[in-house]
Amino acid sequence: MSFIRPEVAKRLYRWREALAGAGAAVLGSYWMMVESGALAIIGTALAVAGALLIFAGIQRARFRQGSGGPGIVQITEGQLTYFGPYDGGTLAVDRVTTLSLDPDGAGRAQWVLSHRDGDDLIIPVHAEGAEALFDVFGTLPGLNTEAMLAELQRPHRTRVVLWQKDAPRLH
């Protein structure tokens, strides 16, 4: 028996990291102000760590677009795999050359990962396990995370390129 309505629990779960960070920041701030000595130092460190966790948690919550969409995303040792109902594929993360957002026929966004080795890998933003893509995209050098999150919140009519690997240059 649950004391929290399912829709409220779902919203709280989406913001879980930010809420944990807020709890840590409050406890650390309390220890920092009330206690002295080692506990005050630990409280300061806990407050700073909580603030960082709040920041990261807000970004992750903005990235999560829900679940229950078509397909499953798995990431294993630098290998991204999407098992879709009609298509899918596997892609080494370091082989990605372009990351884009593209609308599907129903108006929902989908990730498009391009690479030189074959067809694009297309993943709905609300596929099961798609929240793990946040960590994968964080490894792309030069990706503007804030711009990506802002684009994710907008309705899309055309494909938007979020990141592109630099072309090799001669020195």
Secondary structure, DSSP 4 states (H G I P E B T S, - for coil): --SS-HHHHHHHHHTHHHHHHHHHHHHHHHHHHH--THHHHHHHHHHHHHHHHHHHHHHHHHH---S-EEEEEEEETTEEEEE-SS-EEEEEGGGEEEEEEEE-TTS-EEEEEEETTSSPEEEETTEETGGGHHHHHHTSTT--HHHHHHHHHS--SS-EEEEEPPPP---
